[in-house]
């Protein structure tokens, strides 16, 4: 096993060298709409730090034409989709150099085949000339939240799962995380299996925003007859029951900030023609997809967060995030097509920290 003693996971709010993203090409007739969302996110983040866009060589000219900022560099590299959070390595630091951890991306438990994305972690480490090692576990970046002080926050559903780590118990998996990442405390919430492609990544449910402070996505109230909504409300209630009692690696009780989700009846709906196009690629675009505000990205001096068209909820969420990050500029971005694909801004971005 690679020796990680003396290394730590820099939290997202630490200084970054740059942000990596991946150019989407597999969305059929919705390609242009999804690419526009990704370009909008990249150009926004480039106001705060450099962005490197991993792009299949055959799409270089197209990506350059849609990315208007000189701070966005197009990097030729084979990728299958836009989910950079899950495919790139996790970075560790000793204060002088970085080390990358390859989590063996397998298409979220084999739900999709991602030949190129399975190689992105090692290819990026080679591109950056950073030493790395392959984890004993299968996981994705969106399944791991850290406070930078020895605490991880994760859902069991996306890691303690036979489609990622068969025959391994939670205790066994926890010990591997502790050994490989030199961390001392994991806070587990149950999550939800088999209701979204990620098996409920933590980065759409709860995020560390500072040591000892967790921001939690609060689902919009729904009737008992709305079985699908009740699944996510149940996840939220279970997570809150754990977080209210949890302590971090430093022994602190957590402060919890709730971030209410928008009213599903007030969010923007895609045009009818695009809803039909969604069906052709296996998506249900009528429900707005992922409408979690906590799936934001913390950049150098800024926050890139989603907005969904429920103006009152959008503004309320922005105010809560701004209060949590008073020294950063909060920018709300329309990502409707990424959202109906089940993801968000955090899912589409991956920071490279300063060593």
C-alpha positions in Angstrom: 0.0 0.0 0.0 1.2 3.5 -0.8 2.3 5.4 2.3 0.0 8.3 2.9 1.2 9.2 6.4 1.5 13.0 6.6 -0.8 13.6 3.7 -4.3 15.1 3.9 -7.3 15.8 1.6 -7.4 19.6 1.0 -11.0 20.7 1.5 -12.7 22.4 -1.5 -12.5 25.8 0.0 -8.6 25.7 0.1 -6.8 27.5 -2.8 -6.9 25.7 -6.2 -4.4 25.6 -9.0 -7.3 25.1 -11.5 -10.6 23.4 -12.1 -10.9 20.4 -14.5 -14.1 19.7 -16.4 -15.0 17.3 -19.2 -16.7 18.1 -22.5 -19.9 16.1 -23.1 -20.5 14.4 -26.4 -22.9 11.5 -25.7 -26.2 13.2 -25.3 -27.6 12.6 -28.9 -29.7 15.5 -30.2 -29.3 17.3 -26.8 -25.6 17.6 -27.2 -25.6 21.2 -28.0 -27.9 22.1 -25.0 -25.8 20.2 -22.5 -22.6 21.6 -24.0 -24.0 25.1 -23.6 -24.6 24.4 -19.9 -21.1 23.1 -19.4 -19.6 26.1 -21.3 -21.7 28.4 -19.1 -20.3 26.8 -16.0 -16.7 26.8 -17.2 -16.8 30.4 -18.3 -18.3 31.4 -14.9 -15.6 29.5 -12.9 -12.9 31.0 -15.1 -13.7 34.4 -13.6 -12.1 33.0 -10.4 -9.5 30.5 -11.5 -8.2 28.7 -14.6 -10.3 25.9 -16.1 -9.0 22.9 -18.1 -11.6 21.3 -20.3 -10.8 17.6 -21.1 -12.1 17.2 -24.7 -12.1 14.3 -27.2 -9.7 15.3 -30.0 -12.5 15.2 -32.6 -14.4 17.9 -30.6 -11.6 20.3 -30.0 -12.7 23.0 -32.5 -16.3 22.8 -31.3 -15.3 23.2 -27.7 -13.1 26.1 -28.4 -15.8 27.9 -30.3 -18.3 27.5 -27.4 -15.9 28.4 -24.6 -15.4 32.1 -24.7 -13.0 32.7 -21.9 -9.2 32.8 -22.4 -9.0 31.3 -18.9 -10.5 28.0 -20.2 -7.9 25.8 -21.8 -9.0 22.9 -24.0 -7.0 19.8 -23.2 -7.2 16.9 -25.8 -8.1 13.8 -23.9 -10.6 10.9 -24.6 -13.6 11.2 -22.3 -17.1 9.8 -22.5 -19.1 12.3 -20.6 -19.1 15.4 -18.4 -18.9 13.9 -14.9 -15.4 15.1 -14.0 -16.1 14.9 -10.2 -16.4 11.1 -10.4 -13.7 10.3 -13.0 -10.7 12.4 -11.9 -8.4 11.4 -9.0 -8.9 12.5 -5.5 -5.9 14.7 -4.5 -3.9 14.5 -1.3 -1.3 17.0 -0.2 1.6 17.2 2.3 1.9 21.0 1.9 4.6 20.7 -0.8 3.4 18.2 -3.4 0.2 16.4 -4.5 -0.6 12.7 -4.7 -3.5 11.4 -6.7 -5.9 8.5 -5.7 -7.5 6.5 -8.6 -10.8 5.2 -7.4 -11.3 2.7 -10.3 -14.4 4.4 -11.8 -16.7 1.6 -13.1 -19.7 3.6 -14.4 -21.4 3.9 -11.1 -21.5 0.2 -10.4 -21.7 -0.9 -14.0 -24.9 1.0 -14.8 -23.1 2.6 -17.8 -20.1 1.6 -19.9 -17.4 4.3 -19.8 -14.3 2.9 -21.4 -12.5 6.3 -21.7 -13.7 7.7 -18.4 -12.3 4.7 -16.6 -8.9 5.9 -17.7 -9.3 9.6 -16.9 -7.8 9.4 -13.4 -4.5 7.9 -14.6 -4.4 10.0 -17.7 -4.9 13.2 -15.7 -2.1 12.2 -13.3 0.2 11.6 -16.2 -0.8 15.0 -17.8 -0.1 16.8 -14.5 3.0 14.7 -13.8 1.7 13.9 -10.4 2.4 10.6 -8.5 -0.6 8.5 -7.8 -1.8 5.1 -6.6 -4.8 2.9 -7.3 -7.2 2.5 -4.3 -8.4 -0.9 -3.2 -11.9 0.5 -3.4 -14.3 1.4 -6.2 -15.8 4.8 -5.5 -16.5 8.2 -7.2 -15.4 11.7 -6.2 -19.0 12.7 -5.6 -19.3 10.1 -2.9 -16.6 11.6 -0.7 -17.0 14.8 1.3 -14.1 16.0 3.6 -13.6 18.8 6.1 -9.9 18.8 5.5 -9.3 17.9 9.2 -9.6 14.2 9.2 -13.4 13.7 8.7 -15.2 12.1 5.8 -18.9 12.3 5.2 -20.5 9.6 2.9 -23.6 7.7 2.0 -23.4 3.9 2.5 -25.6 3.4 -0.6 -23.0 4.6 -3.0 -20.0 2.7 -1.5 -21.1 -0.1 0.7 -22.7 -1.7 -2.3 -22.2 -5.0 -4.1 -22.0 -3.1 -7.5 -18.8 -1.3 -6.3 -17.2 -3.2 -3.4 -18.7 -6.7 -3.3 -18.0 -8.9 -0.3 -16.7 -5.9 1.7 -18.4 -4.8 4.9 -18.8 -1.2 6.0 -16.1 -1.7 8.6 -13.7 -3.2 6.1 -14.3 -0.3 3.7 -13.9 2.3 6.4 -10.6 0.8 7.4 -9.3 1.1 3.8 -10.4 4.7 3.7 -8.6 5.4 6.9 -5.4 3.6 5.8 -5.3 5.1 2.3 -6.3 8.7 3.2 -4.8 8.9 6.7 -8.2 10.1 8.1 -9.6 9.3 11.5 -13.4 9.7 11.3 -16.1 8.7 8.9 -19.7 9.9 9.3 -22.0 7.5 7.4 -25.6 8.2 6.4 -27.7 5.5 4.8 -28.5 7.1 1.4 -30.7 5.5 -1.2 -29.8 2.6 -3.5 -31.1 2.1 -7.0 -33.1 5.4 -7.4 -30.5 7.4 -9.3 -27.5 6.3 -11.2 -25.1 7.3 -8.4 -26.9 5.4 -5.7 -27.2 8.8 -3.9 -23.9 10.6 -3.8 -23.3 12.7 -0.7 -22.5 15.8 -2.7 -26.2 16.3 -3.6 -27.3 15.7 0.0 -24.8 17.2 2.4 -21.6 19.2 2.1 -19.0 20.4 4.4 -18.8 24.2 4.0 -16.2 24.7 6.8 -14.7 22.5 9.6 -17.6 21.5 11.8 -20.3 22.9 9.5 -22.5 20.8 7.2 -25.0 22.2 4.7 -27.9 19.8 4.0 -30.4 19.8 1.1 -33.9 19.9 2.5 -36.4 18.3 0.0 -39.6 20.2 -0.9 -42.6 18.9 1.1 -44.7 16.3 -0.7 -47.8 14.3 -0.1 -47.6 10.8 1.2 -49.0 9.6 -2.1 -45.9 10.9 -3.9 -43.8 7.7 -3.4 -40.7 9.0 -5.3 -40.5 12.2 -3.3 -41.0 10.3 0.0 -37.9 8.2 -0.8 -35.8 11.4 -0.8 -37.6 12.9 2.2 -36.8 9.7 4.0 -33.1 9.9 3.1 -33.0 13.5 4.3 -34.7 12.6 7.6 -32.3 9.7 8.2 -29.3 11.8 7.4 -30.5 14.6 9.8 -30.9 12.1 12.6 -27.3 11.0 12.2 -25.8 14.5 11.6 -27.6 16.0 14.7 -25.8 13.5 16.9 -22.5 13.2 15.0 -19.1 14.6 16.0 -16.2 15.1 13.7 -12.6 14.0 13.9 -11.9 16.9 16.3 -14.7 15.9 18.6 -16.9 18.8 17.6 -20.7 18.6 17.3 -21.7 19.6 13.8 -23.5 22.8 13.0 -26.1 22.1 10.4 -27.3 24.6 7.8 -30.4 23.5 5.9 -30.8 24.5 2.2 -34.4 24.1 1.0 -34.9 22.7 -2.5 -37.2 24.5 -5.0 -40.9 23.9 -5.5 -41.2 21.2 -8.4 -44.2 23.0 -9.7 -42.3 26.3 -10.1 -39.1 25.1 -11.7 -38.4 25.6 -15.4 -39.6 22.9 -17.7 -37.8 22.0 -20.9 -39.5 22.7 -24.3 -41.8 19.9 -25.4 -39.4 19.0 -28.3 -36.5 18.6 -25.9 -38.6 16.4 -23.6 -39.1 14.1 -26.6 -35.4 14.1 -27.2 -34.8 13.2 -23.6 -36.9 10.0 -24.0 -34.8 8.9 -27.0 -31.7 8.8 -24.7 -33.4 7.3 -21.8 -34.1 10.4 -19.6 -37.3 11.6 -18.0 -37.0 15.4 -18.4 -40.4 16.3 -17.0 -39.4 16.3 -13.3 -36.4 18.7 -13.5 -33.9 16.1 -12.6 -31.5 16.9 -9.8 -32.8 20.1 -8.1 -30.3 20.2 -5.2 -28.7 23.6 -4.5 -26.0 22.0 -2.4 -24.4 20.5 -5.5 -22.5 23.8 -5.9 -18.7 24.3 -6.5 -16.4 26.3 -4.3 -13.9 28.2 -6.5 -11.1 30.6 -5.5 -13.1 33.6 -4.3 -16.4 32.4 -5.8 -19.3 29.9 -5.6 -20.9 28.5 -8.7 -24.3 27.2 -7.8 -27.4 26.2 -9.7 -30.7 28.0 -10.2 -33.9 26.2 -11.3 -36.5 28.9 -12.1 -38.4 29.0 -8.9 -37.4 32.6 -8.3 -38.2 32.8 -4.6 -36.4 29.5 -3.8 -33.4 30.4 -6.0 -32.9 33.7 -4.2 -33.4 32.1 -0.8 -30.8 29.4 -1.5 -28.4 32.0 -2.9 -28.7 34.1 0.3 -28.0 31.1 2.5 -25.0 30.1 0.5 -23.7 33.7 0.5 -24.0 33.9 4.2 -22.0 30.7 4.6 -19.3 32.1 2.3 -19.2 35.9 3.0 -15.9 36.4 1.3 -16.8 34.7 -2.0 -19.0 35.9 -4.8 -22.0 33.6 -5.4 -23.0 33.2 -9.0 -26.2 31.3 -9.9 -26.2 29.4 -13.2 -28.9 27.8 -15.4 -27.9 24.2 -15.8 -31.3 22.7 -16.8 -30.0 20.1 -19.2 -27.2 18.9 -16.9 -29.8 18.7 -14.1 -32.3 16.5 -16.1 -29.3 14.2 -16.7 -29.2 13.7 -12.9 -26.2 15.9 -12.1 -25.2 19.4 -11.1 -22.3 21.8 -11.1 -20.3 19.9 -8.5 -20.7 16.7 -10.4 -19.2 18.4 -13.5 -16.2 20.0 -11.8 -13.0 18.8 -10.0 -10.5 21.0 -8.3 -6.7 20.6 -8.4 -5.6 22.1 -5.1 -2.4 24.0 -4.5 0.1 21.7 -2.9 
